[in-house]
Amino acid sequence: MAVPLPMPALRQVPAEIFCTLGWIYGTLHTPTHQSLLDFLTLSGASIKLTRVRVPQEPDLLGFLDLRRDSISLIAPPRDATGAAAGAHGAVNTRDIACLFEESILRGSLEVPVGLRLSDYLRQEGPYLVLRHCMLTPFGATLNSPGAKTLDLAIVNLEQVVGVSETS
């Protein structure tokens, strides 16, 4: 008889997720030995969430299997242990903008010294880690309706229309 493998230890990571439904809020359950970025990269076609709040719904969903290709970005809390590692070695911080269909995310990206943004984007993926972010509808400011600041954003490059350096 086969002995079942032990389940890996999991940590709960509350997250705000910007997806095709709008902003949803829930809890990810990630292995303690993986960063959130590694977990997302290796998760397959979907991620699982518990205690989920979706737009316009008064009740929490106990469980949601969310299609990864519907996710534009994930914003874990600032103090999330192992949320996302930055680039390794010497880096330059670049101010960039990620263009989505109806909004723009501005933030800071750590790029290894000596790499152009275009070269970095070609070798990175499928996610970028941005810090000190602002998500707004096009033409809006931080004080506009729908604007949101985020300490950390993990951006799904498959949902980005384009990426530009802003300074």
C-alpha positions in Angstrom: 0.0 0.0 0.0 1.3 3.4 -1.0 2.1 5.9 1.8 0.5 9.3 1.2 2.9 12.2 0.9 2.6 14.8 3.6 0.9 18.0 2.6 3.3 21.0 2.5 2.9 23.6 5.2 0.8 26.5 3.9 0.6 30.2 4.8 -2.4 32.4 4.2 -1.8 35.5 2.1 -4.7 38.0 1.9 -4.7 39.6 -1.5 -6.5 42.1 -3.6 -6.8 40.9 -7.2 -7.6 43.1 -10.2 -9.2 40.8 -12.8 -11.8 40.9 -15.5 -14.5 41.1 -12.8 -12.9 44.2 -11.2 -11.3 44.0 -7.7 -11.8 40.8 -5.8 -10.5 40.2 -2.3 -9.6 36.8 -0.9 -7.0 34.6 0.7 -4.4 32.6 -1.1 -2.9 29.5 0.5 0.7 29.2 -0.6 3.5 26.8 0.4 5.7 28.3 3.0 8.8 27.4 1.0 7.7 29.4 -2.0 7.4 33.1 -2.6 4.1 34.3 -3.9 5.7 35.0 -7.3 7.0 31.4 -7.5 3.6 30.1 -6.4 1.8 32.1 -9.2 4.3 31.1 -11.8 3.9 27.4 -10.9 0.2 27.3 -10.2 -1.1 26.2 -13.6 -4.2 27.5 -15.2 -5.9 28.7 -12.0 -5.3 29.8 -8.5 -7.5 28.9 -5.5 -8.8 31.5 -3.1 -10.9 31.2 0.1 -13.1 33.8 1.8 -13.6 35.7 -1.5 -15.5 39.0 -2.0 -16.5 39.8 -5.5 -17.9 43.1 -6.8 -21.6 43.7 -6.3 -22.1 40.5 -4.2 -23.1 40.9 -0.6 -22.0 37.5 0.5 -18.5 36.0 0.7 -17.7 33.0 -1.4 -16.1 30.2 0.6 -13.9 29.1 -2.3 -13.1 30.4 -5.8 -11.0 28.7 -8.5 -9.9 31.9 -10.4 -8.5 31.5 -14.0 -5.0 32.9 -14.1 -5.5 34.4 -17.5 -8.2 36.6 -16.1 -5.8 38.2 -13.6 -4.2 41.6 -14.4 -2.5 42.1 -11.1 -2.3 40.8 -7.5 -1.6 43.2 -4.6 -0.6 41.3 -1.5 -0.3 43.2 1.8 3.0 45.1 2.3 4.0 42.8 5.2 3.3 39.5 3.4 6.2 37.3 4.2 7.8 36.0 1.0 5.4 37.9 -1.2 7.8 38.6 -4.0 11.5 38.7 -4.4 13.0 41.5 -6.3 15.9 41.3 -8.8 19.1 39.8 -7.5 22.4 41.6 -7.5 23.0 45.2 -8.3 19.8 46.9 -9.7 18.6 50.2 -11.0 15.1 51.3 -10.0 13.1 52.3 -13.1 9.8 54.1 -13.1 7.5 52.3 -15.5 3.9 52.3 -16.7 1.9 49.1 -17.5 -1.0 49.8 -19.8 -4.2 47.7 -19.4 -7.3 48.0 -21.5 -8.9 50.7 -19.4 -6.3 51.7 -16.9 -2.6 52.5 -16.3 -0.4 51.2 -13.4 2.6 53.3 -12.6 5.3 52.0 -10.3 8.9 51.2 -9.7 10.6 48.1 -11.1 14.0 46.8 -10.1 16.1 46.0 -13.2 19.6 44.5 -13.1 22.3 47.0 -13.8 23.3 47.0 -17.4 20.0 45.8 -18.8 17.7 47.9 -20.8 14.0 47.6 -19.9 13.2 45.9 -23.2 15.9 43.2 -22.6 14.6 42.7 -19.0 11.0 42.3 -20.2 12.1 39.8 -22.8 13.7 37.5 -20.3 11.3 38.0 -17.3 7.9 36.6 -17.0 5.2 35.9 -16.8 5.0 38.4 -13.9 6.6 41.7 -13.0 7.0 42.9 -9.4 6.3 46.7 -9.0 6.5 48.7 -5.9 5.0 52.1 -4.8 2.2 51.9 -7.4 -0.7 53.9 -8.5 -3.5 52.4 -10.6 -5.8 54.9 -12.3 -8.2 55.0 -15.3 -6.5 56.7 -18.3 -6.2 60.4 -17.8 -7.1 60.2 -14.1 -5.1 61.4 -11.1 -4.7 59.8 -7.6 -7.8 61.9 -6.5 -10.0 60.6 -9.3 -12.7 58.0 -8.7 -11.3 54.5 -9.3 -7.7 55.5 -8.5 -5.9 53.2 -6.1 -2.4 53.1 -4.5 -0.6 49.8 -3.9 2.6 49.1 -2.0 3.3 46.1 -4.1 1.8 44.8 -7.4 2.5 41.5 -9.1 1.6 42.2 -12.7 0.5 39.4 -15.1 2.4 40.3 -18.3 -0.2 38.3 -20.3 -2.8 40.9 -19.5 -0.7 44.0 -20.2 -1.2 45.8 -23.5 2.2 47.5 -23.2 5.0 48.6 -20.8 6.8 51.9 -21.0 9.6 53.6 -19.0 8.1 56.9 -17.6 11.3 58.8 -16.7 
